[in-house]
Amino acid sequence: MRLDKFLKVSRLIKRRTVANEACDAGRVSVNDKVAKASLDVKAGDIIEIRFGERKMKVRVKEIIETTKKENAADMYEAI
């Protein structure tokens, strides 16, 4: 699954266009490398997102194409 789609489906970022812009700005890294929105995300990858001063680091647990809001947090675990 593409990185920008994963960020949207897992609800780490609210909209896919915002996720795409965050990737283009270099604020998202996967496995300690700055990532583009088109990068394929796999289970076990570590994603770090920078929101200004705040940083969020998560490990991908599973990839689900579509999910309900209640189950979105099952796709990742916070580190």
C-alpha positions in Angstrom: 0.0 0.0 0.0 1.2 3.5 -0.8 2.5 5.5 2.2 0.0 8.4 1.7 -2.9 5.9 1.6 -1.7 4.1 4.7 -1.5 7.4 6.6 -5.1 8.2 5.6 -6.6 4.7 6.2 -4.9 4.3 9.6 -6.1 7.9 10.4 -2.6 9.1 11.4 -3.3 12.0 9.0 -6.9 13.0 8.3 -6.8 13.5 4.5 -4.7 11.8 1.8 -3.9 15.2 0.2 -2.5 16.4 3.5 -0.5 13.1 3.8 0.8 13.6 0.3 1.9 17.2 1.1 3.6 16.1 4.3 5.6 13.5 2.4 6.6 16.1 -0.3 7.8 18.5 2.4 10.1 15.8 3.9 8.2 15.5 7.2 7.6 11.7 6.9 10.3 9.1 7.1 10.1 5.3 6.9 12.9 3.3 8.5 15.0 6.4 9.1 14.9 7.6 5.4 12.8 10.5 4.1 10.0 8.9 2.1 7.9 9.9 -0.9 4.1 9.4 -0.9 4.4 6.6 -3.4 6.6 4.3 -1.2 5.2 0.9 -0.6 4.6 0.3 3.2 4.9 -3.2 4.6 4.2 -4.7 8.0 7.1 -4.1 10.3 8.1 -0.7 8.8 8.7 2.2 11.2 7.1 5.5 10.2 8.1 8.8 11.8 5.9 11.9 11.2 7.0 15.4 12.3 4.2 17.9 13.1 6.1 21.1 13.9 7.7 20.5 17.3 5.9 17.1 17.8 7.1 13.8 16.5 5.1 10.6 16.2 6.8 7.3 15.7 4.7 4.1 14.9 5.4 0.5 13.7 3.1 -0.9 11.0 1.4 -4.0 12.3 -0.8 -4.8 9.4 -2.0 -3.5 6.1 -5.8 -3.2 5.6 -7.2 -1.6 2.4 -10.3 -0.2 4.1 -11.2 -0.1 7.8 -13.7 1.5 10.2 -12.7 4.3 12.5 -12.7 2.0 15.6 -10.3 -0.5 14.0 -7.9 2.0 12.4 -5.6 1.9 15.5 -5.1 -1.8 15.0 -3.0 -1.1 11.9 -0.1 0.4 13.9 1.5 0.6 17.4 3.0 3.7 18.9 6.7 3.5 19.8 
